[in-house]
Amino acid sequence: DWSANFAHMLGYEDESFKELMRLYLTIHADHEGGNVSAHATHLVGSALADPYLSFAAGMTGLAGPLHGLANQEVIRWIEEMCAELNTQAPSKEQIGAYIHKTLTEGKVVPGYGHAVLRKTDPRFTAQMEFAKRHCPDDPTVQTVWNVYEVAPPILEGTGKIKNPWPNVDAHSGALLKHYGLVEEEFYTVLFGVSRALGVLASLCWDRALGFPLERPKSVTTEWVKKFIAKKKKK
């Protein structure tokens, strides 16, 4: 039981936390090859680099705030909202107002939107079902659920957002906090442990199928100028 052993190494013997790790490490393993860490692993691996080096490349991508730090951004956004409203259980009306404030300030609501999906991320749903069984009364978890009810209509109403639904990062931080894993910097480590299983399995397939060295298409400066000029006309 890989996940239970990992929970044990973290100092947890709680069976429900072991179940959470089984869920967490599974749903964060690898969802498609286009995300930064999965693609970076594939790219470096296509040069027949050692799998450890290929995975290290993926982890440097995961360290970027736009990729591997998303669930930290979610939990911080919720905590900042609660601090500003001076409550651990903001109402749906308060949450709605805070979302509008976030958007007015030119910021995004973290944990919402996805480059590929156009519906609620099933990994979010899986975590929500876990929380309903194990920690339905946790105030932060309840706030996550209330944001889920309030945010999509507001985001959709802007007319600028293709996917107003939550992704995997919208829920994970609240579950980790519930079990006392409060070191937010460690969340990316958890993500990396999970991602290893997915991207290295994919790398095995890359080798088995004999995928070639990856070389993205290059463009000239002249092409870039024409591209910008075309965009300006629009």
C-alpha positions in Angstrom: 0.0 0.0 0.0 2.1 2.8 -1.4 -0.1 5.6 -0.2 -0.5 4.2 3.4 3.2 3.8 3.7 3.7 7.4 2.6 1.2 8.5 5.2 3.1 6.5 7.8 6.3 8.2 6.8 4.6 11.5 7.3 3.7 10.4 10.8 0.0 9.7 10.3 -1.7 6.4 11.4 -5.2 7.7 10.9 -7.0 5.4 8.5 -9.0 8.2 7.0 -5.8 10.1 6.2 -4.4 7.0 4.6 -7.6 6.9 2.4 -7.1 10.5 1.6 -3.5 9.8 0.4 -4.8 6.9 -1.7 -7.2 9.4 -3.4 -4.8 12.3 -3.6 -1.8 10.4 -5.0 -4.1 8.7 -7.6 -5.9 11.8 -8.9 -2.7 13.9 -9.1 -0.7 11.2 -10.9 -1.2 12.4 -14.5 -4.4 13.6 -16.3 -3.0 14.3 -19.7 0.3 15.0 -21.4 -0.1 18.7 -22.1 0.4 20.1 -18.6 3.9 21.5 -17.8 5.3 18.7 -15.6 4.0 15.8 -17.7 5.2 17.5 -20.9 8.6 18.5 -19.5 9.2 14.9 -18.4 8.2 13.7 -21.9 10.3 16.3 -23.6 13.6 15.6 -21.8 12.9 11.9 -21.9 12.6 12.0 -25.7 16.3 12.7 -25.7 16.7 9.3 -24.0 17.8 11.1 -20.8 17.8 9.0 -17.6 14.3 8.8 -16.2 15.5 10.4 -13.0 16.7 13.4 -15.0 13.5 13.5 -17.0 11.4 13.5 -13.9 13.6 16.2 -12.3 12.8 18.4 -15.3 9.1 17.8 -14.7 9.5 18.8 -11.1 11.2 22.1 -12.0 8.0 22.8 -14.0 5.8 21.8 -11.1 7.6 24.3 -8.9 6.3 27.1 -11.0 3.4 29.1 -9.4 1.1 28.7 -12.4 1.3 24.9 -12.2 2.2 23.3 -8.9 1.3 26.0 -6.4 -2.4 26.3 -7.4 -3.9 24.6 -4.3 -1.8 26.8 -2.1 -3.2 29.9 -3.9 -6.7 28.5 -3.3 -6.3 28.0 0.4 -4.6 31.4 0.9 -7.5 33.1 -1.0 -10.0 31.4 1.3 -8.0 32.3 4.4 -7.6 36.0 3.3 -11.4 36.2 2.6 -12.2 34.8 6.0 -9.7 37.2 7.7 -11.1 40.2 5.8 -14.7 39.2 6.7 -13.7 38.3 10.2 -15.5 34.9 10.1 -14.5 31.3 9.6 -17.9 30.6 8.0 -18.7 33.3 5.4 -22.2 33.3 3.9 -22.8 32.7 0.3 -23.7 36.4 -0.1 -20.4 37.4 1.5 -18.5 34.9 -0.8 -20.2 36.3 -3.8 -19.3 39.9 -2.9 -15.7 38.8 -2.3 -15.5 37.1 -5.7 -16.7 40.3 -7.4 -14.1 42.2 -5.4 -11.4 39.8 -6.5 -12.4 40.1 -10.2 -12.7 43.9 -9.9 -9.1 44.0 -8.7 -8.0 42.3 -11.9 -7.3 39.0 -10.2 -8.5 35.5 -10.8 -10.4 33.2 -8.5 -7.9 30.5 -7.8 -9.0 26.9 -8.4 -11.5 27.8 -11.1 -11.0 27.2 -14.8 -9.0 24.5 -16.7 -7.1 24.5 -20.0 -8.9 21.4 -21.2 -12.0 20.7 -19.2 -15.3 22.5 -19.7 -17.2 21.1 -16.7 -16.6 20.4 -13.0 -13.3 18.5 -12.7 -14.2 14.9 -11.7 -11.2 15.0 -9.4 -12.8 17.9 -7.5 -16.0 15.8 -7.2 -14.0 12.8 -5.9 -12.5 15.0 -3.1 -15.9 16.5 -2.3 -17.4 13.0 -1.9 -14.5 12.1 0.4 -15.1 15.2 2.5 -18.8 14.4 2.8 -17.9 11.1 4.4 -15.0 12.2 6.6 -15.2 15.9 7.4 -18.5 17.4 6.4 -18.5 19.9 9.3 -15.1 21.4 8.7 -15.6 25.1 8.2 -13.0 25.5 5.5 -14.4 22.5 3.6 -17.9 24.0 3.9 -16.6 27.3 2.5 -15.1 25.4 -0.5 -18.5 23.9 -1.2 -20.2 27.3 -0.9 -17.7 28.8 -3.3 -18.5 26.0 -5.7 -22.2 27.0 -5.5 -21.5 30.7 -5.9 -18.5 31.1 -8.2 -19.5 29.5 -11.5 -22.6 31.7 -12.2 -20.5 34.8 -11.4 -17.6 33.8 -13.5 -19.9 32.7 -16.4 -21.6 36.1 -16.2 -18.4 37.9 -17.0 -18.5 36.5 -20.6 -14.7 36.2 -20.5 -14.2 32.8 -18.9 -14.6 29.6 -21.0 -14.6 27.3 -18.0 -16.2 28.7 -14.8 -16.0 25.3 -13.0 -13.6 24.2 -10.2 -10.5 22.1 -10.9 -8.6 19.6 -8.7 -6.9 22.4 -6.8 -10.1 24.0 -5.6 -10.5 21.3 -2.9 -7.3 19.6 -2.0 -5.8 22.3 0.3 -8.9 22.3 2.6 -8.6 18.5 3.1 -4.9 18.7 3.9 -5.5 21.5 6.4 -8.2 19.4 8.0 -5.8 16.7 8.8 -3.2 19.1 10.2 -0.9 19.2 7.2 -0.6 23.0 7.4 2.9 23.4 5.8 1.7 24.8 2.5 5.1 24.6 0.9 4.9 20.8 1.3 1.8 20.6 -0.9 3.9 20.7 -4.1 6.0 17.8 -2.7 2.8 15.8 -2.4 1.9 16.7 -5.9 5.4 15.6 -7.1 5.2 12.3 -5.3 1.9 11.6 -7.0 3.0 12.9 -10.4 6.0 10.6 -10.4 3.7 7.6 -10.9 1.9 9.0 -13.9 4.7 10.7 -15.9 7.2 7.9 -15.5 4.6 5.3 -16.5 4.0 7.5 -19.6 7.8 7.6 -20.2 7.9 3.8 -20.2 5.3 3.9 -23.0 7.3 6.6 -24.8 10.3 4.2 -24.9 8.2 1.1 -25.7 6.5 2.8 -28.7 9.8 4.3 -29.9 8.6 7.9 -29.8 11.1 10.2 -31.5 13.0 13.2 -30.1 10.6 16.0 -29.7 11.4 19.2 -31.5 8.8 22.0 -31.3 8.4 24.1 -34.5 10.5 27.2 -34.6 9.4 30.6 -36.0 11.3 33.6 -37.3 11.2 37.1 -36.0 9.5 38.2 -39.2 6.7 35.6 -38.4 6.3 37.1 -34.9 6.0 40.6 -36.4 3.3 39.5 -38.8 1.5 37.7 -36.0 1.4 40.8 -33.8 0.3 43.0 -36.7 -2.6 40.6 -37.4 -3.6 40.6 -33.8 -3.6 44.4 -33.7 -6.0 44.6 -36.7 -8.5 42.4 -34.8 
